[in-house]
């Protein structure tokens, strides 16, 4: 998990992440992202932007 936290700290947007299969969540977790960790676990996080940047279709601009 330490490596994933360092990865998150080093990038300015989600699309810059290359490891951990970063992906947006849906439903009641919409607005959050997850990256895979070892052992089938994942790290869930929210973008640190206020307001969260959105694309024209209303999805989060990764």
PDB file with SEQRES, HELIX, SHEET and CRYST1 records, atoms N, CA, C and O in Angstrom:
SEQRES   1 A   62  UNK UNK UNK UNK UNK UNK UNK UNK UNK UNK UNK UNK UNK          
SEQRES   2 A   62  UNK UNK UNK UNK UNK UNK UNK UNK UNK UNK UNK UNK UNK          
SEQRES   3 A   62  UNK UNK UNK UNK UNK UNK UNK UNK UNK UNK UNK UNK UNK          
SEQRES   4 A   62  UNK UNK UNK UNK UNK UNK UNK UNK UNK UNK UNK UNK UNK          
SEQRES   5 A   62  UNK UNK UNK UNK UNK UNK UNK UNK UNK UNK                      
HELIX    1 AA1 UNK A    2  UNK A   10  1                                   9    
HELIX    2 AA2 UNK A   14  UNK A   16  5                                   3    
HELIX    3 AA3 UNK A   27  UNK A   29  5                                   3    
HELIX    4 AA4 UNK A   38  UNK A   40  5                                   3    
SHEET    1 AA1 2 UNK A  32  UNK A  36  0                                        
SHEET    2 AA1 2 UNK A  42  UNK A  46 -1                                        
CRYST1    1.000    1.000    1.000  90.00  90.00  90.00 P 1           1          
ATOM      1  N   UNK A   1       0.818  -1.187   0.000  1.00  0.00           N  
ATOM      2  CA  UNK A   1       0.000   0.000   0.000  1.00  0.00           C  
ATOM      3  C   UNK A   1       0.864   1.255   0.000  1.00  0.00           C  
ATOM      4  O   UNK A   1       0.469   2.279  -0.556  1.00  0.00           O  
ATOM      5  N   UNK A   2       2.018   1.185   0.607  1.00  0.00           N  
ATOM      6  CA  UNK A   2       2.916   2.340   0.645  1.00  0.00           C  
ATOM      7  C   UNK A   2       3.281   2.799  -0.758  1.00  0.00           C  
ATOM      8  O   UNK A   2       3.359   3.998  -1.026  1.00  0.00           O  
ATOM      9  N   UNK A   3       3.506   1.841  -1.655  1.00  0.00           N  
ATOM     10  CA  UNK A   3       3.847   2.185  -3.032  1.00  0.00           C  
ATOM     11  C   UNK A   3       2.698   2.914  -3.706  1.00  0.00           C  
ATOM     12  O   UNK A   3       2.922   3.902  -4.405  1.00  0.00           O  
ATOM     13  N   UNK A   4       1.465   2.443  -3.509  1.00  0.00           N  
ATOM     14  CA  UNK A   4       0.301   3.100  -4.131  1.00  0.00           C  
ATOM     15  C   UNK A   4       0.106   4.502  -3.582  1.00  0.00           C  
ATOM     16  O   UNK A   4      -0.248   5.412  -4.332  1.00  0.00           O  
ATOM     17  N   UNK A   5       0.332   4.696  -2.279  1.00  0.00           N  
ATOM     18  CA  UNK A   5       0.212   6.030  -1.704  1.00  0.00           C  
ATOM     19  C   UNK A   5       1.260   6.970  -2.301  1.00  0.00           C  
ATOM     20  O   UNK A   5       0.971   8.134  -2.577  1.00  0.00           O  
ATOM     21  N   UNK A   6       2.470   6.461  -2.496  1.00  0.00           N  
ATOM     22  CA  UNK A   6       3.513   7.271  -3.126  1.00  0.00           C  
ATOM     23  C   UNK A   6       3.138   7.592  -4.572  1.00  0.00           C  
ATOM     24  O   UNK A   6       3.377   8.702  -5.047  1.00  0.00           O  
ATOM     25  N   UNK A   7       2.547   6.616  -5.272  1.00  0.00           N  
ATOM     26  CA  UNK A   7       2.086   6.852  -6.647  1.00  0.00           C  
ATOM     27  C   UNK A   7       1.054   7.977  -6.678  1.00  0.00           C  
ATOM     28  O   UNK A   7       1.123   8.870  -7.523  1.00  0.00           O  
ATOM     29  N   UNK A   8       0.094   7.927  -5.747  1.00  0.00           N  
ATOM     30  CA  UNK A   8      -0.949   8.956  -5.697  1.00  0.00           C  
ATOM     31  C   UNK A   8      -0.364  10.332  -5.404  1.00  0.00           C  
ATOM     32  O   UNK A   8      -0.795  11.328  -5.985  1.00  0.00           O  
ATOM     33  N   UNK A   9       0.604  10.392  -4.516  1.00  0.00           N  
ATOM     34  CA  UNK A   9       1.222  11.670  -4.149  1.00  0.00           C  
ATOM     35  C   UNK A   9       2.033  12.260  -5.299  1.00  0.00           C  
ATOM     36  O   UNK A   9       2.222  13.475  -5.362  1.00  0.00           O  
ATOM     37  N   UNK A  10       2.510  11.415  -6.205  1.00  0.00           N  
ATOM     38  CA  UNK A  10       3.399  11.866  -7.270  1.00  0.00           C  
ATOM     39  C   UNK A  10       2.691  12.371  -8.523  1.00  0.00           C  
ATOM     40  O   UNK A  10       3.337  12.951  -9.396  1.00  0.00           O  
ATOM     41  N   UNK A  11       1.384  12.166  -8.632  1.00  0.00           N  
ATOM     42  CA  UNK A  11       0.674  12.549  -9.848  1.00  0.00           C  
ATOM     43  C   UNK A  11      -0.261  13.724  -9.588  1.00  0.00           C  
ATOM     44  O   UNK A  11      -0.657  13.983  -8.452  1.00  0.00           O  
ATOM     45  N   UNK A  12      -0.606  14.431 -10.667  1.00  0.00           N  
ATOM     46  CA  UNK A  12      -1.521  15.560 -10.525  1.00  0.00           C  
ATOM     47  C   UNK A  12      -2.943  15.206 -10.938  1.00  0.00           C  
ATOM     48  O   UNK A  12      -3.875  15.964 -10.670  1.00  0.00           O  
ATOM     49  N   UNK A  13      -3.114  14.049 -11.595  1.00  0.00           N  
ATOM     50  CA  UNK A  13      -4.457  13.597 -11.963  1.00  0.00           C  
ATOM     51  C   UNK A  13      -4.453  12.074 -12.093  1.00  0.00           C  
ATOM     52  O   UNK A  13      -3.404  11.458 -12.281  1.00  0.00           O  
ATOM     53  N   UNK A  14      -5.639  11.480 -11.991  1.00  0.00           N  
ATOM     54  CA  UNK A  14      -5.765  10.024 -11.990  1.00  0.00           C  
ATOM     55  C   UNK A  14      -5.219   9.393 -13.256  1.00  0.00           C  
ATOM     56  O   UNK A  14      -4.631   8.313 -13.198  1.00  0.00           O  
ATOM     57  N   UNK A  15      -5.398  10.041 -14.401  1.00  0.00           N  
ATOM     58  CA  UNK A  15      -4.944   9.420 -15.648  1.00  0.00           C  
ATOM     59  C   UNK A  15      -3.430   9.287 -15.725  1.00  0.00           C  
ATOM     60  O   UNK A  15      -2.924   8.588 -16.603  1.00  0.00           O  
ATOM     61  N   UNK A  16      -2.694   9.938 -14.830  1.00  0.00           N  
ATOM     62  CA  UNK A  16      -1.241   9.783 -14.793  1.00  0.00           C  
ATOM     63  C   UNK A  16      -0.817   8.514 -14.048  1.00  0.00           C  
ATOM     64  O   UNK A  16       0.346   8.115 -14.125  1.00  0.00           O  
ATOM     65  N   UNK A  17      -1.745   7.876 -13.328  1.00  0.00           N  
ATOM     66  CA  UNK A  17      -1.417   6.630 -12.632  1.00  0.00           C  
ATOM     67  C   UNK A  17      -1.259   5.510 -13.654  1.00  0.00           C  
ATOM     68  O   UNK A  17      -2.088   5.354 -14.551  1.00  0.00           O  
ATOM     69  N   UNK A  18      -0.195   4.738 -13.513  1.00  0.00           N  
ATOM     70  CA  UNK A  18       0.020   3.652 -14.473  1.00  0.00           C  
ATOM     71  C   UNK A  18      -0.123   2.270 -13.826  1.00  0.00           C  
ATOM     72  O   UNK A  18      -0.315   1.278 -14.529  1.00  0.00           O  
ATOM     73  N   UNK A  19      -0.035   2.199 -12.521  1.00  0.00           N  
ATOM     74  CA  UNK A  19      -0.118   0.910 -11.832  1.00  0.00           C  
ATOM     75  C   UNK A  19      -1.400   0.819 -11.015  1.00  0.00           C  
ATOM     76  O   UNK A  19      -1.966   1.841 -10.626  1.00  0.00           O  
ATOM     77  N   UNK A  20      -1.853  -0.391 -10.759  1.00  0.00           N  
ATOM     78  CA  UNK A  20      -2.979  -0.603  -9.880  1.00  0.00           C  
ATOM     79  C   UNK A  20      -4.340  -0.522 -10.537  1.00  0.00           C  
ATOM     80  O   UNK A  20      -5.359  -0.523  -9.845  1.00  0.00           O  
ATOM     81  N   UNK A  21      -4.380  -0.451 -11.855  1.00  0.00           N  
ATOM     82  CA  UNK A  21      -5.642  -0.416 -12.602  1.00  0.00           C  
ATOM     83  C   UNK A  21      -6.600   0.638 -12.050  1.00  0.00           C  
ATOM     84  O   UNK A  21      -7.695   0.293 -11.605  1.00  0.00           O  
ATOM     85  N   UNK A  22      -6.209   1.926 -12.068  1.00  0.00           N  
ATOM     86  CA  UNK A  22      -7.086   2.968 -11.535  1.00  0.00           C  
ATOM     87  C   UNK A  22      -8.410   3.012 -12.296  1.00  0.00           C  
ATOM     88  O   UNK A  22      -8.436   2.944 -13.525  1.00  0.00           O  
ATOM     89  N   UNK A  23      -9.521   3.129 -11.538  1.00  0.00           N  
ATOM     90  CA  UNK A  23     -10.831   3.152 -12.182  1.00  0.00           C  
ATOM     91  C   UNK A  23     -11.831   3.916 -11.321  1.00  0.00           C  
ATOM     92  O   UNK A  23     -11.757   3.884 -10.093  1.00  0.00           O  
ATOM     93  N   UNK A  24     -12.774   4.609 -11.979  1.00  0.00           N  
ATOM     94  CA  UNK A  24     -13.806   5.321 -11.221  1.00  0.00           C  
ATOM     95  C   UNK A  24     -14.824   4.334 -10.664  1.00  0.00           C  
ATOM     96  O   UNK A  24     -15.068   3.280 -11.252  1.00  0.00           O  
ATOM     97  N   UNK A  25     -15.412   4.684  -9.530  1.00  0.00           N  
ATOM     98  CA  UNK A  25     -16.437   3.852  -8.923  1.00  0.00           C  
ATOM     99  C   UNK A  25     -17.818   4.371  -9.305  1.00  0.00           C  
ATOM    100  O   UNK A  25     -17.955   5.497  -9.783  1.00  0.00           O  
ATOM    101  N   UNK A  26     -18.826   3.554  -9.094  1.00  0.00           N  
ATOM    102  CA  UNK A  26     -20.191   3.893  -9.503  1.00  0.00           C  
ATOM    103  C   UNK A  26     -21.144   3.816  -8.317  1.00  0.00           C  
ATOM    104  O   UNK A  26     -20.746   3.473  -7.204  1.00  0.00           O  
ATOM    105  N   UNK A  27     -22.406   4.140  -8.574  1.00  0.00           N  
ATOM    106  CA  UNK A  27     -23.450   4.019  -7.560  1.00  0.00           C  
ATOM    107  C   UNK A  27     -23.217   4.968  -6.407  1.00  0.00           C  
ATOM    108  O   UNK A  27     -22.941   6.150  -6.609  1.00  0.00           O  
ATOM    109  N   UNK A  28     -23.329   4.442  -5.180  1.00  0.00           N  
ATOM    110  CA  UNK A  28     -23.165   5.299  -4.011  1.00  0.00           C  
ATOM    111  C   UNK A  28     -21.711   5.709  -3.783  1.00  0.00           C  
ATOM    112  O   UNK A  28     -21.431   6.510  -2.891  1.00  0.00           O  
ATOM    113  N   UNK A  29     -20.787   5.172  -4.575  1.00  0.00           N  
ATOM    114  CA  UNK A  29     -19.365   5.551  -4.497  1.00  0.00           C  
ATOM    115  C   UNK A  29     -18.946   6.421  -5.671  1.00  0.00           C  
ATOM    116  O   UNK A  29     -17.755   6.649  -5.881  1.00  0.00           O  
ATOM    117  N   UNK A  30     -19.933   6.919  -6.451  1.00  0.00           N  
ATOM    118  CA  UNK A  30     -19.632   7.802  -7.583  1.00  0.00           C  
ATOM    119  C   UNK A  30     -18.854   9.013  -7.072  1.00  0.00           C  
ATOM    120  O   UNK A  30     -19.161   9.553  -6.009  1.00  0.00           O  
ATOM    121  N   UNK A  31     -17.860   9.430  -7.827  1.00  0.00           N  
ATOM    122  CA  UNK A  31     -16.997  10.530  -7.409  1.00  0.00           C  
ATOM    123  C   UNK A  31     -15.725  10.047  -6.741  1.00  0.00           C  
ATOM    124  O   UNK A  31     -14.852  10.848  -6.407  1.00  0.00           O  
ATOM    125  N   UNK A  32     -15.614   8.732  -6.545  1.00  0.00           N  
ATOM    126  CA  UNK A  32     -14.425   8.139  -5.950  1.00  0.00           C  
ATOM    127  C   UNK A  32     -13.730   7.251  -6.980  1.00  0.00           C  
ATOM    128  O   UNK A  32     -14.332   6.834  -7.969  1.00  0.00           O  
ATOM    129  N   UNK A  33     -12.459   6.971  -6.729  1.00  0.00           N  
ATOM    130  CA  UNK A  33     -11.669   6.088  -7.574  1.00  0.00           C  
ATOM    131  C   UNK A  33     -11.086   4.978  -6.717  1.00  0.00           C  
ATOM    132  O   UNK A  33     -11.063   5.077  -5.491  1.00  0.00           O  
ATOM    133  N   UNK A  34     -10.617   3.923  -7.364  1.00  0.00           N  
ATOM    134  CA  UNK A  34      -9.944   2.833  -6.660  1.00  0.00           C  
ATOM    135  C   UNK A  34      -8.736   2.382  -7.457  1.00  0.00           C  
ATOM    136  O   UNK A  34      -8.725   2.440  -8.687  1.00  0.00           O  
ATOM    137  N   UNK A  35      -7.721   1.932  -6.740  1.00  0.00           N  
ATOM    138  CA  UNK A  35      -6.574   1.261  -7.349  1.00  0.00           C  
ATOM    139  C   UNK A  35      -6.421  -0.083  -6.646  1.00  0.00           C  
ATOM    140  O   UNK A  35      -6.675  -0.204  -5.448  1.00  0.00           O  
ATOM    141  N   UNK A  36      -6.007  -1.081  -7.403  1.00  0.00           N  
ATOM    142  CA  UNK A  36      -5.839  -2.424  -6.855  1.00  0.00           C  
ATOM    143  C   UNK A  36      -4.572  -2.516  -6.019  1.00  0.00           C  
ATOM    144  O   UNK A  36      -3.542  -1.924  -6.339  1.00  0.00           O  
ATOM    145  N   UNK A  37      -4.683  -3.278  -4.939  1.00  0.00           N  
ATOM    146  CA  UNK A  37      -3.545  -3.586  -4.076  1.00  0.00           C  
ATOM    147  C   UNK A  37      -3.314  -5.093  -4.121  1.00  0.00           C  
ATOM    148  O   UNK A  37      -4.052  -5.811  -4.796  1.00  0.00           O  
ATOM    149  N   UNK A  38      -2.316  -5.570  -3.422  1.00  0.00           N  
ATOM    150  CA  UNK A  38      -2.048  -7.004  -3.365  1.00  0.00           C  
ATOM    151  C   UNK A  38      -3.134  -7.718  -2.566  1.00  0.00           C  
ATOM    152  O   UNK A  38      -3.778  -7.113  -1.708  1.00  0.00           O  
ATOM    153  N   UNK A  39      -3.333  -8.984  -2.843  1.00  0.00           N  
ATOM    154  CA  UNK A  39      -4.253  -9.802  -2.075  1.00  0.00           C  
ATOM    155  C   UNK A  39      -5.718  -9.523  -2.342  1.00  0.00           C  
ATOM    156  O   UNK A  39      -6.565  -9.827  -1.502  1.00  0.00           O  
ATOM    157  N   UNK A  40      -6.037  -8.948  -3.496  1.00  0.00           N  
ATOM    158  CA  UNK A  40      -7.431  -8.689  -3.838  1.00  0.00           C  
ATOM    159  C   UNK A  40      -8.037  -7.487  -3.141  1.00  0.00           C  
ATOM    160  O   UNK A  40      -9.247  -7.274  -3.214  1.00  0.00           O  
ATOM    161  N   UNK A  41      -7.217  -6.699  -2.468  1.00  0.00           N  
ATOM    162  CA  UNK A  41      -7.712  -5.491  -1.801  1.00  0.00           C  
ATOM    163  C   UNK A  41      -7.571  -4.303  -2.734  1.00  0.00           C  
ATOM    164  O   UNK A  41      -6.890  -4.380  -3.756  1.00  0.00           O  
ATOM    165  N   UNK A  42      -8.227  -3.192  -2.370  1.00  0.00           N  
ATOM    166  CA  UNK A  42      -8.091  -1.989  -3.174  1.00  0.00           C  
ATOM    167  C   UNK A  42      -8.075  -0.769  -2.271  1.00  0.00           C  
ATOM    168  O   UNK A  42      -8.569  -0.800  -1.144  1.00  0.00           O  
ATOM    169  N   UNK A  43      -7.502   0.295  -2.785  1.00  0.00           N  
ATOM    170  CA  UNK A  43      -7.426   1.567  -2.095  1.00  0.00           C  
ATOM    171  C   UNK A  43      -8.411   2.502  -2.776  1.00  0.00           C  
ATOM    172  O   UNK A  43      -8.293   2.760  -3.974  1.00  0.00           O  
ATOM    173  N   UNK A  44      -9.387   3.015  -2.025  1.00  0.00           N  
ATOM    174  CA  UNK A  44     -10.410   3.905  -2.565  1.00  0.00           C  
ATOM    175  C   UNK A  44     -10.057   5.329  -2.147  1.00  0.00           C  
ATOM    176  O   UNK A  44      -9.679   5.570  -1.000  1.00  0.00           O  
ATOM    177  N   UNK A  45     -10.184   6.275  -3.088  1.00  0.00           N  
ATOM    178  CA  UNK A  45      -9.846   7.666  -2.790  1.00  0.00           C  
ATOM    179  C   UNK A  45     -10.736   8.610  -3.580  1.00  0.00           C  
ATOM    180  O   UNK A  45     -11.349   8.224  -4.576  1.00  0.00           O  
ATOM    181  N   UNK A  46     -10.797   9.855  -3.120  1.00  0.00           N  
ATOM    182  CA  UNK A  46     -11.527  10.920  -3.806  1.00  0.00           C  
ATOM    183  C   UNK A  46     -10.503  11.915  -4.346  1.00  0.00           C  
ATOM    184  O   UNK A  46      -9.467  12.133  -3.718  1.00  0.00           O  
ATOM    185  N   UNK A  47     -10.777  12.519  -5.498  1.00  0.00           N  
ATOM    186  CA  UNK A  47      -9.878  13.555  -6.003  1.00  0.00           C  
ATOM    187  C   UNK A  47      -9.794  14.712  -5.004  1.00  0.00           C  
ATOM    188  O   UNK A  47     -10.763  15.023  -4.312  1.00  0.00           O  
ATOM    189  N   UNK A  48      -8.637  15.333  -4.944  1.00  0.00           N  
ATOM    190  CA  UNK A  48      -8.413  16.449  -4.023  1.00  0.00           C  
ATOM    191  C   UNK A  48      -8.637  17.777  -4.740  1.00  0.00           C  
ATOM    192  O   UNK A  48      -7.785  18.664  -4.695  1.00  0.00           O  
ATOM    193  N   UNK A  49      -9.768  17.909  -5.391  1.00  0.00           N  
ATOM    194  CA  UNK A  49     -10.128  19.132  -6.095  1.00  0.00           C  
ATOM    195  C   UNK A  49     -11.495  19.575  -5.600  1.00  0.00           C  
ATOM    196  O   UNK A  49     -12.365  18.745  -5.335  1.00  0.00           O  
ATOM    197  N   UNK A  50     -11.683  20.877  -5.477  1.00  0.00           N  
ATOM    198  CA  UNK A  50     -12.987  21.390  -5.096  1.00  0.00           C  
ATOM    199  C   UNK A  50     -13.270  22.627  -5.933  1.00  0.00           C  
ATOM    200  O   UNK A  50     -12.685  23.678  -5.673  1.00  0.00           O  
ATOM    201  N   UNK A  51     -14.125  22.542  -6.903  1.00  0.00           N  
ATOM    202  CA  UNK A  51     -14.969  21.404  -7.240  1.00  0.00           C  
ATOM    203  C   UNK A  51     -14.202  20.353  -8.040  1.00  0.00           C  
ATOM    204  O   UNK A  51     -13.158  20.647  -8.623  1.00  0.00           O  
ATOM    205  N   UNK A  52     -14.721  19.134  -8.064  1.00  0.00           N  
ATOM    206  CA  UNK A  52     -14.113  18.060  -8.836  1.00  0.00           C  
ATOM    207  C   UNK A  52     -14.261  18.392 -10.313  1.00  0.00           C  
ATOM    208  O   UNK A  52     -15.366  18.707 -10.754  1.00  0.00           O  
ATOM    209  N   UNK A  53     -13.172  18.332 -11.102  1.00  0.00           N  
ATOM    210  CA  UNK A  53     -13.266  18.651 -12.529  1.00  0.00           C  
ATOM    211  C   UNK A  53     -14.088  17.600 -13.287  1.00  0.00           C  
ATOM    212  O   UNK A  53     -13.864  16.398 -13.143  1.00  0.00           O  
ATOM    213  N   UNK A  54     -15.028  18.067 -14.083  1.00  0.00           N  
ATOM    214  CA  UNK A  54     -15.908  17.172 -14.837  1.00  0.00           C  
ATOM    215  C   UNK A  54     -15.728  17.366 -16.335  1.00  0.00           C  
ATOM    216  O   UNK A  54     -15.337  18.440 -16.793  1.00  0.00           O  
ATOM    217  N   UNK A  55     -16.018  16.311 -17.092  1.00  0.00           N  
ATOM    218  CA  UNK A  55     -16.009  16.394 -18.547  1.00  0.00           C  
ATOM    219  C   UNK A  55     -17.363  16.919 -19.008  1.00  0.00           C  
ATOM    220  O   UNK A  55     -18.253  17.141 -18.187  1.00  0.00           O  
ATOM    221  N   UNK A  56     -17.527  17.116 -20.300  1.00  0.00           N  
ATOM    222  CA  UNK A  56     -18.783  17.633 -20.842  1.00  0.00           C  
ATOM    223  C   UNK A  56     -19.968  16.720 -20.547  1.00  0.00           C  
ATOM    224  O   UNK A  56     -21.094  17.199 -20.404  1.00  0.00           O  
ATOM    225  N   UNK A  57     -19.728  15.397 -20.454  1.00  0.00           N  
ATOM    226  CA  UNK A  57     -20.836  14.474 -20.197  1.00  0.00           C  
ATOM    227  C   UNK A  57     -21.135  14.309 -18.694  1.00  0.00           C  
ATOM    228  O   UNK A  57     -21.991  13.507 -18.323  1.00  0.00           O  
ATOM    229  N   UNK A  58     -20.441  15.056 -17.837  1.00  0.00           N  
ATOM    230  CA  UNK A  58     -20.697  15.021 -16.404  1.00  0.00           C  
ATOM    231  C   UNK A  58     -19.873  14.015 -15.631  1.00  0.00           C  
ATOM    232  O   UNK A  58     -19.986  13.947 -14.407  1.00  0.00           O  
ATOM    233  N   UNK A  59     -19.038  13.223 -16.314  1.00  0.00           N  
ATOM    234  CA  UNK A  59     -18.184  12.276 -15.607  1.00  0.00           C  
ATOM    235  C   UNK A  59     -16.928  13.005 -15.092  1.00  0.00           C  
ATOM    236  O   UNK A  59     -16.592  14.096 -15.553  1.00  0.00           O  
ATOM    237  N   UNK A  60     -16.258  12.378 -14.139  1.00  0.00           N  
ATOM    238  CA  UNK A  60     -15.061  12.989 -13.574  1.00  0.00           C  
ATOM    239  C   UNK A  60     -13.971  13.029 -14.619  1.00  0.00           C  
ATOM    240  O   UNK A  60     -13.713  12.044 -15.312  1.00  0.00           O  
ATOM    241  N   UNK A  61     -13.324  14.202 -14.725  1.00  0.00           N  
ATOM    242  CA  UNK A  61     -12.192  14.348 -15.637  1.00  0.00           C  
ATOM    243  C   UNK A  61     -10.963  13.790 -14.942  1.00  0.00           C  
ATOM    244  O   UNK A  61     -10.385  14.427 -14.061  1.00  0.00           O  
ATOM    245  N   UNK A  62     -10.583  12.618 -15.341  1.00  0.00           N  
ATOM    246  CA  UNK A  62      -9.454  11.933 -14.703  1.00  0.00           C  
ATOM    247  C   UNK A  62      -8.164  12.581 -15.073  1.00  0.00           C  
ATOM    248  O   UNK A  62      -7.103  12.142 -14.630  1.00  0.00           O  
TER     249      UNK A  62                                                      
END                                                                             
